[in-house]
Protein backbone atom coordinates (compact mmCIF):
# COMPACT_ATOMS: atom_id res chain seq x y z
CA UNK A 1 0.00 0.00 0.00
CA UNK A 2 0.99 3.62 -0.36
CA UNK A 3 2.77 5.34 2.51
CA UNK A 4 6.19 5.83 4.05
CA UNK A 5 8.22 2.80 5.09
CA UNK A 6 11.65 2.22 6.64
CA UNK A 7 14.45 0.51 4.73
CA UNK A 8 13.29 -2.89 3.51
CA UNK A 9 15.11 -6.23 3.21
CA UNK A 10 13.45 -8.90 1.09
CA UNK A 11 15.00 -12.23 2.03
CA UNK A 12 14.71 -15.91 1.25
CA UNK A 13 13.59 -17.85 -1.81
CA UNK A 14 10.47 -19.50 -0.47
CA UNK A 15 9.15 -23.02 -0.85
CA UNK A 16 8.30 -23.95 -4.43
CA UNK A 17 9.56 -20.75 -6.03
CA UNK A 18 11.48 -20.93 -9.30
CA UNK A 19 12.26 -18.90 -12.41
CA UNK A 20 8.71 -19.59 -13.60
CA UNK A 21 7.04 -19.23 -10.18
CA UNK A 22 8.02 -15.94 -8.60
CA UNK A 23 6.92 -13.88 -5.65
CA UNK A 24 5.73 -10.42 -6.76
CA UNK A 25 5.50 -7.17 -4.82
CA UNK A 26 3.48 -4.32 -6.35
CA UNK A 27 1.60 -1.18 -5.38
CA UNK A 28 -2.09 -0.60 -6.16
CA UNK A 29 -2.92 1.85 -8.94
CA UNK A 30 -2.59 5.46 -7.87
CA UNK A 31 -0.65 4.68 -4.68
CA UNK A 32 3.02 5.31 -3.93
CA UNK A 33 5.15 3.52 -1.36
CA UNK A 34 8.24 5.53 -0.35
CA UNK A 35 11.01 3.36 1.08
CA UNK A 36 13.46 4.87 3.55
CA UNK A 37 17.20 4.25 3.57
CA UNK A 38 20.16 3.57 5.77
CA UNK A 39 23.26 5.74 5.50
CA UNK A 40 26.88 5.42 4.51
CA UNK A 41 29.73 7.91 4.50
CA UNK A 42 30.51 9.64 1.21
CA UNK A 43 33.94 9.91 -0.39
CA UNK A 44 34.65 13.12 1.47
CA UNK A 45 34.78 11.01 4.65
CA UNK A 46 32.20 13.17 6.39
CA UNK A 47 28.86 13.39 4.61
CA UNK A 48 26.22 10.70 5.31
CA UNK A 49 24.39 9.53 2.18
CA UNK A 50 21.28 7.43 1.61
CA UNK A 51 21.99 3.77 0.83
CA UNK A 52 20.60 0.26 1.50
CA UNK A 53 17.01 1.35 0.83
CA UNK A 54 15.71 -1.86 -0.76
CA UNK A 55 17.97 -4.83 -0.06
CA UNK A 56 17.20 -8.00 -2.02
CA UNK A 57 18.57 -11.15 -0.39
CA UNK A 58 16.43 -13.73 -2.18
CA UNK A 59 15.68 -15.33 -5.54
CA UNK A 60 12.70 -15.50 -7.90
CA UNK A 61 11.31 -12.06 -7.13
CA UNK A 62 9.45 -9.33 -9.02
CA UNK A 63 9.26 -5.77 -7.71
CA UNK A 64 6.74 -3.73 -9.73
CA UNK A 65 5.78 -0.10 -9.12
CA UNK A 66 3.18 -0.02 -11.89
CA UNK A 67 2.61 2.84 -14.36
CA UNK A 68 2.77 5.49 -11.60
CA UNK A 69 6.26 4.35 -10.48
CA UNK A 70 4.59 3.53 -7.21
CA UNK A 71 7.68 2.15 -5.47
CA UNK A 72 10.21 4.91 -4.74
CA UNK A 73 13.17 5.47 -2.46
CA UNK A 74 13.68 8.31 -0.02
CA UNK A 75 15.07 11.65 -1.21
CA UNK A 76 17.66 13.80 0.52
CA UNK A 77 19.73 16.93 -0.05
CA UNK A 78 23.50 17.45 0.04
CA UNK A 79 25.08 20.84 -0.72
CA UNK A 80 21.89 21.98 -2.40
CA UNK A 81 21.60 18.88 -4.61
CA UNK A 82 18.49 16.71 -4.22
CA UNK A 83 18.99 13.00 -4.84
CA UNK A 84 17.42 9.61 -4.11
CA UNK A 85 18.78 6.70 -2.11
CA UNK A 86 20.34 3.59 -3.67
CA UNK A 87 19.09 -0.01 -3.54
CA UNK A 88 20.72 -3.33 -4.37
CA UNK A 89 20.99 -7.09 -4.18
CA UNK A 90 23.39 -9.50 -2.52
CA UNK A 91 25.53 -12.15 -4.20
CA UNK A 92 24.32 -15.70 -4.68
CA UNK A 93 20.70 -14.93 -5.59
CA UNK A 94 19.05 -15.16 -9.01
CA UNK A 95 16.04 -14.28 -11.20
CA UNK A 96 15.00 -10.85 -9.96
CA UNK A 97 13.08 -8.30 -12.04
CA UNK A 98 12.75 -4.65 -11.01
CA UNK A 99 10.03 -2.96 -13.09
CA UNK A 100 8.88 0.68 -12.93
CA UNK A 101 10.65 1.54 -9.69
CA UNK A 102 11.91 5.07 -8.98
CA UNK A 103 15.24 5.03 -7.15
CA UNK A 104 18.61 6.76 -7.16
CA UNK A 105 20.68 3.76 -8.28
CA UNK A 106 20.98 -0.03 -8.14
CA UNK A 107 23.91 -2.23 -7.15
CA UNK A 108 23.50 -5.55 -8.98
CA UNK A 109 25.24 -8.46 -7.24
CA UNK A 110 22.73 -11.23 -7.98
CA UNK A 111 22.44 -13.09 -11.31
CA UNK A 112 19.73 -12.75 -13.94
CA UNK A 113 18.67 -9.46 -12.39
CA UNK A 114 16.96 -7.01 -14.73
CA UNK A 115 16.09 -3.37 -13.98
CA UNK A 116 13.59 -2.20 -16.60
CA UNK A 117 11.21 0.70 -17.35
CA UNK A 118 12.48 2.48 -14.27
CA UNK A 119 13.57 5.98 -13.28
CA UNK A 120 17.15 5.80 -11.98
CA UNK A 121 18.52 9.04 -10.50
CA UNK A 122 19.28 11.65 -9.49
CA UNK A 123 22.21 10.35 -7.49
CA UNK A 124 25.62 11.47 -6.28
CA UNK A 125 28.94 9.94 -5.37
CA UNK A 126 29.47 7.28 -4.15
CA UNK A 127 25.94 6.01 -4.90
CA UNK A 128 26.16 4.98 -8.56
CA UNK A 129 24.76 1.97 -10.38
CA UNK A 130 27.13 -0.97 -10.10
CA UNK A 131 27.35 -4.29 -11.92
CA UNK A 132 29.64 -6.09 -9.53
CA UNK A 133 28.59 -9.71 -9.24
CA UNK A 134 26.69 -12.44 -11.05
CA UNK A 135 25.89 -13.02 -14.70
CA UNK A 136 22.97 -12.25 -16.99
CA UNK A 137 22.19 -8.88 -15.41
CA UNK A 138 21.00 -5.79 -17.22
CA UNK A 139 19.43 -2.36 -17.50
CA UNK A 140 16.80 -1.97 -20.23
CA UNK A 141 14.35 0.80 -21.15
CA UNK A 142 15.36 2.98 -18.21
CA UNK A 143 15.84 6.71 -17.70
CA UNK A 144 19.27 7.05 -16.04
CA UNK A 145 19.89 10.68 -15.19
CA UNK A 146 21.71 13.35 -13.21
CA UNK A 147 24.70 11.80 -11.46
CA UNK A 148 26.96 14.70 -10.35
CA UNK A 149 30.21 14.67 -8.43
CA UNK A 150 29.34 16.30 -5.11
CA UNK A 151 31.47 14.48 -2.51
CA UNK A 152 34.79 14.38 -4.35
CA UNK A 153 34.64 10.83 -5.74
CA UNK A 154 35.29 9.40 -9.20
CA UNK A 155 31.79 8.73 -10.37
CA UNK A 156 29.92 7.17 -13.28
CA UNK A 157 26.27 6.44 -13.94
CA UNK A 158 27.17 2.73 -14.24
CA UNK A 159 30.36 1.02 -13.07
CA UNK A 160 30.77 -2.45 -14.62
CA UNK A 161 33.18 -4.53 -12.55
CA UNK A 162 32.36 -8.13 -13.48
CA UNK A 163 29.80 -10.41 -15.09
CA UNK A 164 29.10 -12.27 -18.32
CA UNK A 165 26.13 -11.76 -20.66
CA UNK A 166 25.37 -8.29 -19.34
CA UNK A 167 22.83 -6.29 -21.41
CA UNK A 168 22.55 -2.48 -21.29
CA UNK A 169 19.95 -1.66 -23.92
CA UNK A 170 17.48 1.07 -24.94
CA UNK A 171 18.27 3.38 -22.03
CA UNK A 172 18.25 7.18 -22.08
CA UNK A 173 21.29 8.52 -20.20
CA UNK A 174 21.29 12.21 -19.23
CA UNK A 175 23.98 14.17 -17.39
CA UNK A 176 26.44 11.62 -16.04
CA UNK A 177 29.15 13.38 -14.01
CA UNK A 178 32.11 11.43 -15.41
CA UNK A 179 31.51 8.41 -17.69
CA UNK A 180 28.05 7.08 -18.50
CA UNK A 181 29.26 3.46 -18.44
CA UNK A 182 32.74 2.64 -17.17
CA UNK A 183 34.04 -0.93 -17.39
CA UNK A 184 37.46 -1.44 -15.84
CA UNK A 185 36.63 -4.91 -14.60
CA UNK A 186 38.39 -6.99 -11.99
CA UNK A 187 37.82 -10.12 -14.12
CA UNK A 188 36.86 -10.91 -17.71
CA UNK A 189 33.42 -9.75 -18.81
CA UNK A 190 31.03 -10.03 -21.75
CA UNK A 191 27.90 -8.26 -22.85
CA UNK A 192 26.04 -5.90 -25.15
CA UNK A 193 25.61 -2.11 -25.04
CA UNK A 194 22.99 -1.41 -27.69
CA UNK A 195 20.49 1.24 -28.81
CA UNK A 196 21.16 3.61 -25.91
CA UNK A 197 21.10 7.40 -26.14
CA UNK A 198 23.79 9.27 -24.19
CA UNK A 199 23.02 12.95 -23.69
CA UNK A 200 25.23 15.36 -21.79
CA UNK A 201 23.15 18.53 -21.73
CA UNK A 202 25.45 20.36 -19.31
CA UNK A 203 28.77 21.39 -20.95
CA UNK A 204 32.21 20.52 -19.53
CA UNK A 205 32.81 22.48 -16.38
CA UNK A 206 29.13 22.64 -15.51
CA UNK A 207 27.74 21.92 -12.08
CA UNK A 208 29.23 18.61 -10.98
CA UNK A 209 32.02 18.88 -13.57
CA UNK A 210 33.38 16.34 -16.01
CA UNK A 211 30.54 16.17 -18.52
CA UNK A 212 31.23 14.98 -22.07
CA UNK A 213 33.74 12.36 -20.98
CA UNK A 214 33.42 8.93 -22.57
CA UNK A 215 29.86 7.68 -22.79
CA UNK A 216 31.23 4.13 -22.83
CA UNK A 217 34.74 3.21 -21.71
CA UNK A 218 35.80 -0.47 -21.66
CA UNK A 219 39.37 -0.69 -20.36
CA UNK A 220 41.84 -3.06 -18.75
CA UNK A 221 43.77 -2.22 -15.63
CA UNK A 222 41.90 -3.81 -12.73
CA UNK A 223 42.46 -7.52 -13.46
CA UNK A 224 40.62 -8.36 -16.70
CA UNK A 225 42.47 -9.42 -19.83
CA UNK A 226 39.44 -9.86 -22.12
CA UNK A 227 36.23 -7.86 -22.46
CA UNK A 228 33.88 -9.46 -24.98
CA UNK A 229 31.67 -6.37 -25.12
CA UNK A 230 29.91 -5.19 -28.27
CA UNK A 231 28.73 -1.58 -28.60
CA UNK A 232 26.18 -1.06 -31.35
CA UNK A 233 23.51 1.38 -32.53
CA UNK A 234 24.15 3.93 -29.77
CA UNK A 235 23.55 7.71 -30.05
CA UNK A 236 26.67 9.19 -28.46
CA UNK A 237 28.57 12.41 -27.84
CA UNK A 238 31.61 13.29 -29.97
CA UNK A 239 34.69 11.09 -29.29
CA UNK A 240 32.82 9.28 -26.54
CA UNK A 241 33.67 5.62 -27.22
CA UNK A 242 36.73 3.89 -25.74
CA UNK A 243 37.00 0.16 -26.48
CA UNK A 244 40.60 -0.41 -25.46
CA UNK A 245 40.08 -3.67 -23.56
CA UNK A 246 40.97 -6.65 -25.83
CA UNK A 247 37.85 -8.31 -27.18
CA UNK A 248 35.61 -5.25 -27.03
CA UNK A 249 34.37 -4.04 -30.41
CA UNK A 250 32.27 -1.52 -32.28
CA UNK A 251 29.35 -3.53 -33.61
CA UNK A 252 28.30 -0.76 -36.01
CA UNK A 253 25.45 1.70 -36.09
CA UNK A 254 26.92 4.06 -33.46
CA UNK A 255 26.50 7.76 -34.27
CA UNK A 256 28.25 10.76 -32.72
CA UNK A 257 26.77 14.19 -32.00
CA UNK A 258 27.33 17.49 -30.21
CA UNK A 259 25.61 18.10 -26.90
CA UNK A 260 23.47 20.78 -28.55
CA UNK A 261 21.56 18.02 -30.36
CA UNK A 262 18.60 16.27 -28.73
CA UNK A 263 18.77 12.47 -29.01
CA UNK A 264 15.90 10.12 -29.70
CA UNK A 265 14.37 8.41 -26.70
CA UNK A 266 15.12 4.70 -27.30
CA UNK A 267 12.97 3.32 -24.49
CA UNK A 268 10.16 0.90 -25.26
CA UNK A 269 7.06 0.64 -23.10
PyMOL commands that set and color helices and strands:
alter all, ss='L'
color gray80, all
select strands_A, chain A and resi 3-5+8-11+23-26+33-35+38-41+48-51+54-57+61-64+71-73+75-78+81-84+86-89+94-99+101-103+105-108+111-116+119-120+123-124+129-131+138-140+143-148+158-160+163-169+172-176+181-183+189-194+197-199+216-218+227-232+235-237+241-243+249-252+255-257
alter strands_A, ss='S'
color yellow, strands_A
deselect
rebuild
show_as cartoon
